[in-house]
Amino acid sequence: MKRWFGFGIALLVVAVIAGCGEKLTEEQLRAKALDYENKEQWDQVIKVYEQLVKKFPDSPKSDQNLYQLSGLYASNSKNFTKSIEAYKTLIEKYPESQLVIQAQFMIGYRYANDLNDLEKAKEAYNEFLQKYPDHELAPSVQWELDHLGQDISEIELNFGKEETEKKK
């Protein structure tokens, strides 16, 4: 009987300790993410940011968490679809965020440059220009639209020819 009681107490202690690990504050999770970043443990960094997004959706930093997660998906796991989804979630959930404009640009960029889905890139870029025609990124977005699907070497050659023609 004592053996079962001792086993029960040990099981309870393990459950309490395991449960405590799940109750980290937002700042503790951010510190954990930074630690993993310093160790270049990118899968762990992504998991921590996913926790931040899920557990703290009403945080003043929730838009930043989503933006960071979007970049991590693209840069470190090469999951461009998840990256785009996170950008879209940011735009939908936090429309007043300063990061919405960059997120809209990045959706087009990911479609064009990472997924080679030129039709969706065109839609995203046109949406950007419709919403933010006077933003400082608008000329870059227009440039992207003008050169969708072109190889960079073609662009450079054409650019050089255009400049030569202008000088004549």
C-alpha positions as CSV (number, residue, x, y, z in Angstrom):
1,M,0.0,0.0,0.0
2,K,2.8,2.4,0.9
3,R,4.5,1.6,-2.5
4,W,1.3,2.7,-4.4
5,F,1.1,5.9,-2.2
6,G,4.7,6.8,-3.0
7,F,4.1,6.1,-6.7
8,G,1.1,8.3,-6.6
9,I,3.0,11.2,-5.0
10,A,5.8,10.8,-7.5
11,L,3.3,10.9,-10.4
12,L,1.7,14.0,-8.9
13,V,5.0,15.8,-8.6
14,V,5.9,15.0,-12.2
15,A,2.5,16.2,-13.4
16,V,2.9,19.5,-11.4
17,I,6.4,20.1,-12.7
18,A,5.4,19.3,-16.3
19,G,2.4,21.6,-16.0
20,C,4.5,24.5,-14.7
21,G,6.6,24.5,-17.9
22,E,3.5,25.3,-19.9
23,K,2.6,28.4,-17.9
24,L,5.4,30.7,-19.2
25,T,4.7,34.4,-19.5
26,E,5.0,36.1,-22.9
27,E,8.4,37.6,-21.9
28,Q,9.7,34.3,-20.7
29,L,8.7,32.7,-24.0
30,R,10.4,35.6,-25.9
31,A,13.5,35.0,-23.9
32,K,13.3,31.3,-24.7
33,A,13.0,32.1,-28.4
34,L,16.0,34.4,-28.2
35,D,18.0,31.7,-26.5
36,Y,17.1,29.3,-29.3
37,E,18.0,31.9,-31.9
38,N,21.4,32.4,-30.4
39,K,21.9,28.6,-30.6
40,E,20.5,28.6,-34.1
41,Q,17.9,26.0,-33.2
42,W,15.4,27.3,-35.7
43,D,12.8,24.6,-35.3
44,Q,12.6,25.4,-31.6
45,V,12.4,29.1,-32.3
46,I,9.4,28.5,-34.6
47,K,7.7,26.4,-32.0
48,V,8.1,29.1,-29.4
49,Y,6.7,31.8,-31.7
50,E,3.8,29.5,-32.5
51,Q,3.1,29.3,-28.8
52,L,3.4,33.1,-28.5
53,V,0.9,33.6,-31.3
54,K,-1.5,31.0,-29.8
55,K,-1.3,31.9,-26.1
56,F,-1.1,35.7,-26.4
57,P,-3.4,36.8,-29.2
58,D,-4.4,40.0,-27.4
59,S,-0.8,41.1,-26.6
60,P,0.4,44.5,-27.8
61,K,3.2,42.5,-29.5
62,S,1.0,39.9,-31.2
63,D,1.4,41.5,-34.6
64,Q,5.2,41.4,-34.1
65,N,5.0,37.8,-33.1
66,L,3.1,36.9,-36.3
67,Y,5.4,38.9,-38.4
68,Q,8.5,37.3,-36.9
69,L,6.9,33.8,-37.3
70,S,6.2,34.6,-41.0
71,G,9.9,35.3,-41.5
72,L,11.0,32.3,-39.6
73,Y,8.7,30.0,-41.7
74,A,10.2,31.4,-44.9
75,S,13.9,31.8,-43.9
76,N,14.4,28.8,-41.7
77,S,11.9,26.1,-42.6
78,K,11.4,27.2,-46.3
79,N,7.6,26.8,-45.7
80,F,6.5,29.7,-47.8
81,T,2.8,28.7,-47.7
82,K,2.8,29.0,-43.9
83,S,4.7,32.2,-44.1
84,I,2.0,33.7,-46.4
85,E,-0.8,32.3,-44.1
86,A,0.9,34.1,-41.1
87,Y,1.1,37.4,-43.0
88,K,-2.6,37.1,-44.0
89,T,-3.5,36.3,-40.3
90,L,-1.6,39.4,-39.2
91,I,-3.5,41.6,-41.8
92,E,-6.9,40.1,-40.8
93,K,-6.5,40.1,-37.0
94,Y,-4.4,43.3,-36.6
95,P,-5.5,45.7,-39.4
96,E,-4.3,48.7,-37.4
97,S,-0.8,47.3,-37.1
98,Q,2.2,49.2,-38.5
99,L,3.3,45.8,-40.0
100,V,0.3,45.3,-42.2
101,I,1.8,47.2,-45.1
102,Q,5.0,45.2,-45.0
103,A,3.0,42.0,-44.6
104,Q,0.9,42.8,-47.8
105,F,4.2,43.5,-49.7
106,M,5.7,40.2,-48.4
107,I,2.7,38.2,-49.5
108,G,3.3,39.3,-53.1
109,Y,7.0,38.8,-52.8
110,R,6.7,35.2,-51.4
111,Y,4.3,34.3,-54.2
112,A,6.5,35.8,-56.9
113,N,10.0,34.9,-55.7
114,D,9.6,31.8,-53.5
115,L,6.5,30.0,-54.9
116,N,6.7,31.2,-58.5
117,D,2.9,31.7,-58.4
118,L,2.9,34.8,-60.6
119,E,-0.9,35.1,-60.7
120,K,-1.3,35.3,-56.9
121,A,1.7,37.6,-56.8
122,K,0.1,39.9,-59.2
123,E,-3.2,39.9,-57.1
124,A,-1.3,40.6,-53.9
125,Y,0.8,43.4,-55.5
126,N,-2.3,45.0,-57.1
127,E,-4.1,44.8,-53.8
128,F,-1.1,46.6,-52.2
129,L,-1.2,49.4,-54.8
130,Q,-5.0,49.7,-54.4
131,K,-4.7,50.1,-50.6
132,Y,-1.4,52.0,-50.4
133,P,-0.8,53.9,-53.6
134,D,1.2,56.6,-51.9
135,H,3.3,54.4,-49.7
136,E,7.1,54.5,-50.1
137,L,7.0,50.8,-51.1
138,A,4.5,51.5,-54.0
139,P,7.3,52.1,-56.6
140,S,9.0,48.8,-55.6
141,V,5.7,47.0,-55.9
142,Q,5.1,48.5,-59.3
143,W,8.6,47.5,-60.3
144,E,7.9,43.9,-59.1
145,L,4.6,43.9,-61.2
146,D,6.4,45.2,-64.2
147,H,9.1,42.5,-64.0
148,L,7.0,39.5,-62.8
149,G,8.4,36.3,-64.2
150,Q,11.5,37.9,-65.7
151,D,15.0,36.5,-65.0
152,I,17.2,39.0,-63.2
153,S,19.7,39.0,-66.0
154,E,17.0,40.0,-68.5
155,I,16.0,42.8,-66.2
156,E,19.6,44.1,-65.9
157,L,20.0,43.9,-69.7
158,N,16.8,45.7,-70.4
159,F,17.6,48.3,-67.7
160,G,20.9,49.0,-69.3
161,K,19.3,49.4,-72.8
162,E,16.6,51.7,-71.3
163,E,19.2,53.9,-69.8
164,T,21.2,54.0,-73.0
165,E,18.0,54.9,-75.0
166,K,17.2,57.7,-72.5
167,K,20.7,59.3,-72.9
168,K,20.4,59.4,-76.8
